[in-house]
Amino acid sequence: WFYNKTLWAVAPSYTGVVVITGKQIDGPTRLRFNPAAGFPGEKRLELRFPKETDRRWRYGPGETLIRAPGCYAFQVRGDNFNRTIVFKAVR
């Protein structure tokens, strides 16, 4: 696994749940996530931000774990949105 530092931020204007998953577009590999639990840490299939009522920024420091070079996509879902973020991983 290649560990890549990732910082997720959720704006105060959105207070619902956020779920982040990911997979390789040009191959069979799914991304894994380590939610800042130390090295080597967990290898979760998703990151989840709980609902927030204080209307403040939510930050999710952690790592995205990638097994092989290729084209990948994060799927970021919330109560009223679904976004895809595509990126390329190289050695």
Secondary structure as GFF3:
##gff-version 3
##sequence-region A 1 91
A	DSSP	beta_strand	2	10	.	.	.	ID=ss1
A	DSSP	beta_strand	18	24	.	.	.	ID=ss2
A	DSSP	beta_strand	32	34	.	.	.	ID=ss3
A	DSSP	beta_strand	47	49	.	.	.	ID=ss4
A	DSSP	beta_strand	58	66	.	.	.	ID=ss5
A	DSSP	beta_strand	70	77	.	.	.	ID=ss6
A	DSSP	beta_strand	82	89	.	.	.	ID=ss7
###
